[in-house]
Amino acid sequence: MAKRILVVEDEPTLQETLKYSLDKAGYQTVVIGDGIEALKAARENPPDLILMDIMLPGVDGIELTRILRHEQTTPIIMVTARDDEIDRVLGLEIGADDYLTKPFSMRELLARVKAQLRRVKLLEKENRDPAPQDNSKLEYDNLVLDPVRREVYHNDQLLHLKPKEYELLHYLAINKGKALSRDRILEEVWGWEYSVGSRSVDVHIRWLRERIENDPSNPMRIVTLRGVGYRFEG
């Protein structure tokens, strides 16, 4: 059965272009140009993926994403004409899975859609047939990760990390001492097949440093490797 994609976009020309390209790629595409109507549609019949514009009548894309992320795990790719960092950071912080800035090529859009749908498929497979894992606690002086409870303690205080923050920190910790490129982190933590959105890694690293580093401006645990990526020091 074709994957169902909800396009939330109020620009008529882009509506037609997106629907044509997605339909041609084999997806079932539903286009809605109003935030309130899109929320109603997503609740009544959750799609497999949502393409979400930020500037919308009714309810804007930021608020709509915030509401939906509390109700469902549908992948959301934000699409906007604005390129401000605050938009990117806010979009990621409220739970968007990817971010595209207009203008963009249909080839790039389709690649990201494919990558997000593939990520969901892999997660579903892992949930059906989970691989054996070492669930021992990871302890690094004043930092403790509990994989069973998905909890992190710093100086004996529980840190309230967002799901992606925890997944990133856990991935870095189990690869202690290894140089990890941004592209590899994206593929392993976000599940993306394509080397796009490396800014997402930098944003999440910055948030983690604010939680686990004694001096975030001079990090000692998550070290930057200039021109490469990052390394976790136990």
N, C-alpha and C positions, 0 to 999 in steps of 0.2 A: 504494500500500500504506500502511495506517495506521501512523503512527509508534508505536514501542513504548516505553512508559514503565515504569520499574521504581520502585515506591513502597516505600521501606524505612521502615516505621512499625509500632510495636507496639501502638498504641492501637486497639482494635477499632472503636469508633465512627468515628474519623477514617479508618481504613482503608476503611470502607464509603462514607463521604462522598467521599473522594478518588477511589475507584474509580468510583463512580456519576457524578461530575462529569466525570472524564477520559474515561470510556467514552462519555458523552453528547456530549462535544465531538469524538468521532471518533477517539480514540486507543485503542491496544491496551494495556490496563493489567494489570500483574502486581504483586501485593502480597505482600511478605514482611515478617515481623515480627521476624526474627532477623538480627543482623549477619553471622554466619558463613555462614548460608544465602544471604544476599543477595550476599556476596562470591563464593560458588560460582556463583550464577546469573548474575551480571554477567560472570564470566570465561567461562562456558560459552556464553552467548549475549548479547554486549554489547548493551544497549538503546540507544535513540536519546537518552534523557535519564533522569536519576535524581533522584527527590525523596528527600532523605536526612534522616531525623530524627537528632538528636544522641544522645539518651538511648535506647540499644538494648541488649537482652541479647546476650551473646556477644562482639561487638566493637562499640564505640560508633561513632557516625557520624563523629567526627573522625578516628579511626584508619582507619576504612573508606575515607573520602575520601582520606586520605594514601596508602593502598595503591593504590587505583584510579587516582589521578592519575599514579602512576609507570608504570602499565600501559596506560592508554587515555586518549583525549581526550573521552570522553563528557561532555556538560554535566551539572553537578551543582548542584542547587538545595538548599541546606540548609534544613531546617524544624525549628524548635525552640520550646519554650515559654519558654526563657530569653532575656533581652534584655540580657545583660551585654556591654559593649564587647569584653572579652577574647574572648568567643565569636565575635563578628563578625570581629574582626581575625584570630584564629586560623583561622577558617573560610576567609577570603579568602587568608590566607598559604599554606595547604596546597593551595590550588587550586580551591576552590569557585567557581562562576561567579556565583552569586546567593545571597541570604539572605532568608528569610521568618521572621517571629516570630509565633507563635500568640498570640491568635487572628487569623486573616486571612480575607478574603473569597475565595470561589471565583473570583470575577471577576478579582481581582488575581492569584491563582495562575495561572489560565489565561492571563492576559496575559503573565506572566513566562515561562511554558512556551513560549508562541508566540514570544516574543522570542528566547529561547535557540535554539529550533529554526530560526528564521529566520537567526540569526547563523551557525549551522553551514552552512546552505544557501548563504549568501553566500560563506563561506570556501571551500566546495567549488567554487563557480563560479569564484572567483578563481584557485584552484589549477588548474582545467581551462583557463581562458583568462585568464592573468595580463595585466594592463594594463601597458604600457610605463612604466617608472619611472626616475627619475633616481637612480642609485645612487652618486652622488658622496659622498665623506665630508663630514660636517658638522663644522666646526671652530670652536670658540668659546674662544679662548685655551687654557686648560688642560683643556678638555673636547672630546673627539672622538668622534663617532658614525660607525660603519662599517656602512651598511645592508646591504652584501653579506654580511659576516660576522656581522651582528647583534651587534656588539661595541661596548662603550663604554669609553673610556679617560679617566681623570681623573688629572692630574699624571703622565701616562705609565704609570699603573697600570691594568690591566684590571679592570673592575668586573664581578662575577658577579651580574648582574641576573636576576630571574625574567622569564619571557616577557612577562607583562603590564606589568611595570615598564619593560622595554625599549620595548614598543609605546607606552606612555604618554609616555615621554621623547621618543621619535622624533616622535610626533604634536605634542607641544609645540614641539619644535625646528624642525620644518618650518613651523610657524605662528608663528615668532619675532615678537614685538612685537604680536601680536594678542590682544585680550581674548577668552578662551574660557570660556563658562559651563560649569558642572558637567554640565548636561543635554546640551550639545553634546559634551563629552568622553565622556560615557557612551555616547552614540549612535555616535560615531566610533571609539572604542577598544574598548568592550565590545560594541557592536552592538545595544544595547537600543533598542526603539522607544518605551519609556515612561519618563517622568521619575521613576524610582524608584532607590533605592540610591545616592544621591549620596554617602553616607558612604564608599563604596568608593573614590571619587576622592580624598577627603581622606586616607584611610589610605595609598594608594599615593603620593600627593604627599609625605606625611611621610617615607615610606621613601626616596624619591628624594632629598629634601633631605639626609637623613643621609649619602647617598653622594656627592653632587656639590657641596654647599654648604660653604664654608669655615667658616661659622657657621650651622648649621641653624636656630638660634633667631632669626637675622636674615638670612633668605634674600635673595640678590641675583640669583639666576638664575630661580627659579620664584617669582614674586611673587604674593601674594594680593590679589585685587581684592574688597574687602569688598562683600558682597551680589551679586556677579557670579560670580566664579570665579577663574581664574588667567591669568597672562601669563608667557611665557618671554622672558627678556632675554638676548640673545647677548653 
